[in-house]
Amino acid sequence: MDKTKYKSITLNIEDYHAVRGISFKKSRKFSGTITKLINDYVKNLAIDNNCTPEQMKEEMITLSKRGGE
């Protein structure tokens, strides 16, 4: 796996099964469901902060790369 493109995360077991259940219900891959949840959340943050989803996602990526500073 290319470590510059993918990262591993941990979820508590209830959250794992909730996301997996959503995946089954919506006939999506697990990773696709996580991506959709993230994109929906970023879209809501963008609305709250009066910017575009693209701007908000870029801001979140930059914040993460700086270590939260």
C-alpha positions as CSV (number, residue, x, y, z in Angstrom):
1,M,0.0,0.0,0.0
2,D,1.3,3.5,-0.9
3,K,1.7,5.3,2.4
4,T,1.5,8.7,0.7
5,K,-2.1,7.9,-0.5
6,Y,-3.6,5.8,2.2
7,K,-3.7,5.9,6.1
8,S,-5.0,3.4,8.5
9,I,-7.5,4.5,11.2
10,T,-9.1,2.8,14.2
11,L,-12.8,2.9,15.1
12,N,-14.6,1.6,18.1
13,I,-16.5,-1.6,17.3
14,E,-20.0,0.0,17.5
15,D,-18.9,2.7,15.0
16,Y,-17.3,0.1,12.7
17,H,-20.6,-1.9,12.6
18,A,-22.7,1.2,12.2
19,V,-20.6,2.3,9.1
20,R,-20.6,-1.3,7.8
21,G,-24.4,-1.5,8.2
22,I,-24.8,1.8,6.3
23,S,-22.5,0.3,3.6
24,F,-24.7,-2.8,3.3
25,K,-27.9,-0.7,3.3
26,K,-26.7,1.6,0.6
27,S,-24.9,-1.1,-1.4
28,R,-21.6,0.8,-1.1
29,K,-18.0,-0.2,-0.3
30,F,-16.9,0.5,3.2
31,S,-14.4,3.1,2.1
32,G,-17.0,4.8,-0.2
33,T,-19.3,5.1,2.8
34,I,-16.6,6.8,4.9
35,T,-15.8,9.1,2.0
36,K,-19.5,10.1,1.7
37,L,-19.8,10.7,5.4
38,I,-16.7,12.9,5.4
39,N,-17.9,14.8,2.3
40,D,-21.3,15.4,3.8
41,Y,-19.8,16.7,7.0
42,V,-17.4,19.0,5.2
43,K,-20.4,20.3,3.2
44,N,-22.2,21.1,6.4
45,L,-19.1,22.8,7.9
46,A,-18.8,24.9,4.7
47,I,-22.3,26.1,5.1
48,D,-21.7,27.0,8.7
49,N,-18.5,28.9,7.8
50,N,-19.9,30.6,4.6
51,C,-17.4,29.0,2.2
52,T,-17.5,26.4,-0.5
53,P,-17.0,22.7,0.4
54,E,-13.8,22.7,-1.7
55,Q,-12.4,25.6,0.4
56,M,-13.4,23.9,3.6
57,K,-11.9,20.5,2.6
58,E,-8.6,22.3,1.6
59,E,-8.6,24.1,5.0
60,M,-9.1,20.8,6.9
61,I,-6.3,19.1,4.9
62,T,-4.0,22.0,5.6
63,L,-4.9,22.0,9.3
64,S,-4.2,18.2,9.5
65,K,-0.8,18.5,7.7
66,R,0.2,21.2,10.2
67,G,-0.7,19.0,13.1
68,G,-3.8,20.9,14.2
69,E,-2.0,24.3,14.6
